[in-house]
């Protein structure tokens, strides 16, 4: 009994000391009174534009914009812009293909006949190579025959039957996301 009295006395002393030293708050603080985020007091920040790079390790792809670099910074002088003369000597990044409008009406009719006669041999790729045009153009000229479409759908079903449950769920989720993209949702 004597030990309980001592414990209750110590606890009451602790409570009275701790509550007197804390400032009066509208909401009780259940964290440490000094280091708690509850007691955050923001510092005054001067108005203006600030560049705050990510807190991760800087990569060579990250570049501090020149507007945020002081005039004496080495990085500002080393990042020079290319002049028109420099660019004129550089090769193009990708070759620009000019569109060709070289197929005649007879050749387009031949594409249709070949595709309908044997769609397994004369695929879009084979016809595009033979007539020196794009696969997209072949698809505009002639549709795939229905029996070939059924065969391709059957092959796709065979492939899908080997998928795991997890892959099926991932594919269905992707389709849902795609539908939301189209709906701008």
C-alpha positions in Angstrom: 0.0 0.0 0.0 2.8 2.3 0.9 4.4 1.7 -2.6 1.2 2.6 -4.3 1.0 5.9 -2.4 4.6 6.7 -3.4 3.9 5.8 -7.1 0.8 7.9 -7.3 2.7 10.8 -5.7 5.5 10.6 -8.2 3.0 10.4 -11.1 1.0 13.4 -9.8 4.3 15.4 -9.5 5.3 14.4 -13.1 1.9 15.5 -14.4 1.9 18.8 -12.6 5.4 19.6 -13.8 4.9 18.6 -17.4 1.5 20.4 -17.9 2.8 23.7 -16.3 5.8 23.9 -18.6 3.8 23.3 -21.8 2.1 26.2 -23.6 -1.7 26.2 -23.6 -2.8 24.6 -26.9 -6.3 24.2 -28.4 -5.6 20.5 -29.2 -3.6 18.3 -26.9 -0.2 17.2 -28.2 0.4 13.5 -27.9 4.0 13.7 -29.2 7.1 15.2 -27.7 6.5 18.8 -26.9 9.9 20.1 -28.2 10.7 18.1 -31.3 7.2 17.4 -32.6 6.0 18.3 -36.0 2.9 19.5 -34.2 4.9 22.5 -33.0 6.2 23.4 -36.4 6.7 27.2 -36.9 7.5 28.0 -40.5 10.2 30.5 -41.3 9.5 33.6 -43.2 10.5 33.2 -46.9 11.2 36.1 -49.2 8.9 36.2 -52.3 10.5 35.0 -55.5 11.2 31.9 -57.7 13.2 29.1 -56.1 14.8 26.1 -57.7 14.6 23.0 -55.4 16.2 20.0 -57.0 15.1 16.5 -55.9 16.7 15.2 -52.7 18.0 12.1 -54.5 21.5 11.7 -55.8 22.1 14.1 -58.7 22.4 12.4 -62.1 24.2 13.7 -65.2 20.8 14.3 -66.8 19.8 16.8 -64.1 20.8 20.3 -64.9 20.3 23.4 -62.9 18.6 26.0 -65.0 21.0 28.9 -65.9 18.5 31.4 -64.4 19.3 30.0 -61.0 23.1 29.9 -61.4 25.2 32.9 -60.3 27.1 34.8 -63.0 30.5 33.5 -61.6 29.4 29.8 -61.7 31.6 27.6 -64.0 28.5 25.6 -65.1 26.9 28.7 -66.6 29.9 29.4 -68.9 30.5 25.8 -69.9 26.9 25.2 -71.1 27.2 27.1 -74.4 24.4 27.1 -77.0 25.1 25.9 -80.5 25.3 28.4 -83.3 23.7 28.0 -86.7 27.1 27.3 -88.2 27.8 24.4 -85.7 24.4 22.9 -86.4 24.9 23.0 -90.2 27.8 20.6 -89.9 25.9 18.1 -87.8 24.2 15.1 -89.4 20.5 14.8 -88.9 19.3 12.6 -86.0 17.0 10.6 -88.3 16.6 10.5 -92.0 13.5 12.3 -93.3 11.6 10.0 -95.6 9.7 11.8 -98.4 6.2 10.4 -99.2 5.9 8.5 -102.4 2.8 8.6 -104.5 4.0 6.1 -107.1 1.3 3.4 -107.2 -1.1 3.3 -110.1 -4.7 2.2 -109.9 -3.7 -1.2 -111.6 -1.1 -1.8 -108.9 -3.6 -1.0 -106.1 -6.0 -3.5 -107.7 -3.2 -6.1 -107.9 -2.6 -5.6 -104.1 -6.3 -6.3 -103.5 -6.3 -9.4 -105.6 -3.1 -10.8 -104.0 -4.3 -10.1 -100.5 -7.7 -11.7 -101.1 -6.3 -14.7 -103.0 -3.8 -15.9 -100.4 -3.7 -13.8 -97.2 -1.2 -16.1 -95.5 1.5 -15.6 -98.1 0.7 -12.0 -99.0 0.6 -10.3 -95.6 0.7 -6.6 -95.2 4.4 -6.7 -94.6 5.1 -8.8 -97.8 2.9 -6.6 -100.0 4.5 -3.4 -98.6 7.9 -4.8 -99.4 6.9 -5.9 -102.9 5.2 -2.6 -103.9 7.6 -0.3 -102.0 5.0 1.3 -99.8 4.0 1.3 -96.1 2.1 -1.5 -94.3 -0.4 1.2 -93.3 -1.1 2.0 -96.9 -1.7 -1.7 -97.6 -4.2 -1.7 -94.7 -6.0 1.3 -96.2 -6.2 -0.3 -99.7 -7.5 -3.7 -98.6 -8.9 -5.2 -95.4 -7.9 -8.6 -94.1 -10.2 -11.4 -95.2 -12.6 -12.7 -92.5 -11.2 -16.3 -92.5 -7.7 -14.9 -91.8 -9.1 -12.7 -89.0 -10.8 -15.7 -87.4 -7.6 -17.7 -87.6 -5.6 -14.9 -86.0 -8.2 -14.5 -83.2 -7.9 -18.3 -82.6 -4.1 -18.1 -82.3 -4.4 -15.2 -79.9 -6.9 -17.2 -77.7 -4.4 -20.0 -77.7 -1.7 -17.7 -76.5 -4.0 -16.1 -73.9 -4.9 -19.5 -72.5 -1.2 -20.0 -71.4 -1.2 -16.7 -69.4 -1.2 -16.9 -65.6 -4.0 -15.3 -63.5 -1.7 -12.5 -62.6 -0.9 -11.6 -66.2 -4.6 -11.8 -67.1 -5.5 -9.3 -64.3 -2.6 -7.0 -65.4 -3.9 -7.0 -69.0 -7.5 -6.3 -67.9 -6.3 -3.5 -65.7 -4.3 -2.1 -68.6 -7.4 -2.2 -70.8 -9.4 -0.4 -68.1 -6.8 2.3 -67.8 -6.7 2.7 -71.6 -10.5 3.2 -71.7 -10.1 5.9 -69.0 -7.4 7.6 -71.1 -9.8 7.7 -74.0 -12.6 9.1 -71.8 -10.1 11.6 -70.2 -11.1 10.2 -66.8 
